[in-house]
């Protein structure tokens, strides 16, 4: 079956239910704009207004439909590259250069903005009124933890496959052989699912991991380290993985998947650590990015959209977290 056929039969990114959730689309640091992003198939433009607040609106000038992201920002106002129409806070059209002084701006000239929040160093967007809050990471307000952000990347793979992968540990010995995977650790103990807290549903487990590549990150010299972990999801596409080391180090990863369309996704992750800051943020990010690169290399080889039906793919005991997530996301989409 051709790739385009799979997209047509199993499309999910256009489902209106997803428009009512928060999705991270850009890094907050350095954002002035205009920045073009696409969320769930809808092109958007982001910029900061004169108060520093981020504005998100369809990437289309209401005058002659030029892409506003090709324009520029002047004193917090977004200027269209085609005829210079200018938009300020809240998407309000504040200037139509071709009109004489005193001529009112047409009512339809204002942009229809969408919901925006800045959280955890990311810009989150909801296209419709949100039905749920951005999941809470309590460590973001804990002075014992530092937060490390990572660039937003474009992955040429289905967002459903990304979440399925991030909830799975049975691929560790095969996909992550260059970072932490141990070949002999192939059997996955029985998984028990439950609420990790009020925002994340998942499971706790323990795993041994290679430590030669990640020693600078773990702060441990042993060739193999024992990890206590938990991994869980918050609908629709956010996964949190927490690692506890015997030294007391806690390493939290918020794995953020945002569908651009059915077969293209944005990915970024945020790290929180209660360390002594002796390891640079760059070293921490380098190790986790290497792990992510291994996931990406595998996922970009797998074509099409991951089926959400229980019969679309074969699952076993180790797939319980993904099966439950797929069941819940399918119910939302229905």
C-alpha positions, 0 to 999 in steps of 0.5 A: 500500500502506498504511503499516501493511501495509509495517510488517507485511511488512518488520518488522525491529525485532522481530528477536531478532538485534538484541537482542544488540547495544549501542544508544544510548538516552539521554544520560548527562549529567543522567540521574537518572530515571526515564526512559522509552525504547523499544528495538526495541519494548520499553519500558524505564525507566532510572535511577541507583542509589545508587552512580550506576550506570545501571539499565535494566529493563522499564518494568513493575512486576511487581506490577500492571504499572504503568509504573515510568517514571511513578514517582520516584527516592528515594535511588537507588531507583525507586518505583512510582507505583501501590503504592510498591514500591521497587527498588534496585541491580540492580533488586532489590525492597527494599520492599513498603509494604503488607507487614508488617515482616519479611515477605520480598519475593516472589522474582518481585518483582525486576526483570529488568534488561538490560545497560547501559554508559556510553560517549561520553556516551551510555547504551547498552543490550543487551537480551540478552547482547551479541555485539559490543563498542561500537565504539571511538573512539580519540580519546575518550582523546586529550587533543588532542581534545574531545568534544561531545555532542548531544541525543537526538532522535526521528525519524519514519522507519525506522532502516534508511533513516537508516543508508542515508542516512548512508553516502551522499554522492550526496545532498549537492548536493540535500539539503544545499543550505542548509549545505555542498552544491554543486550542480555536484558531482553525480558520485561517483567510483568507490568502493572499500570496505574496512576503515577499522580493526578496527571500521568498514568503509567508504570514503575519498573527497574532496569540495569543500564550501560554507563560507559557513555553516560557516566558524566550524566549519572555521576557514577563510575560503574560500568552498569548502573541500576535505575528505578524508573517510572514512565507514564502518559498524559493525553494526548501525546505527552510522556514523562519518564523519571529515573532515580539513581542509588546516589539520590540523583533524580532525572526527569524527562518530559517527552513532547510529541506534536503532530504537524500532520499524520506523518510529520511531528515536532519533538522536544524534551525537557529535563529536570535534575536535582544535581549539584550542577557540576555536569554542564547542561550541554553534557546532559543534553548530549547524552539524552539527545543521543538516545533520542537520535537512536529512537528517531533513526528507527522510527523514521524507517517505519512507514505510515500511521500506527493503527489504534485498533486492537487488531491493527498490530500484534501486542504482548505483555510488555506493550501494556502501556502503549495498548492502554494509551492507544485505547484512551486516545482512540476513545478521545478521537471517537 
